[in-house]
Amino acid sequence: MKTLIVLLLTVCGITTGQAQKLTQLEETNVEFTPYTLIPTSNLDTYEVVVKESYVGQFSKNALKFIKENFDGSDLIKALNNPDYGTYLVSFRSSKGYLEATYNKDGELERTFQKFQNIALPYDIRNQVYISHTGWTMTKNTYVASGKKDMLDKEFYSIKLERGNKTQNIKVYPVSSISKVASN
């Protein structure tokens, strides 16, 4: 009985040892792209769905995000269509969007961004709190536009409520000083 078991184990070992083939696999690169490119119905317009590493990463500083994670020249090389002078690329997240216009060389020309219900910067939040004590912020919208990677115009539109009263204010950030305008 003992020799039969040893014989069976030996036969199984030999057959499985010969049945295995060594397969050489090719090297594979895995890359994480923080966006997905989707062509829209217009031929020169493309929509980019942003994948954030953490909530609010894109809306915190959208220009910095696209500058670090997106290359317009790579997009234009991939499209291989020299007929267009500019390309409009829309970057979208759950809080809003940034539209960027790239020239035929892949350089950023203009931007427009609009985000809703985002966390306000610390200095703006404090100024609104101090100047409107007792009011509750129920909605906010951030709008900005500019040329290249510089912002020319930016403001926060904030809706405040207290009881049955509502008030809309606009805050224009100016470097470290913010001015509040209400209507």
ABEGO torsion letter per residue (X at the ends): XAAAAAAAAAAAAAAAAAABBBBBBBBBBBBBBABBBBBBABAABBBBBBBBABBGAAAABAAAAAAAABBAAAAAAAAGBAABABBBBBBBBAAEBBBBBBBAAGBBABBBBBBBGBBBBAAAAAAAAAABBGBBBABBBBBBBBBEABBABBBBBBBBBBEABBBBBBBBBBEABBBBBBX
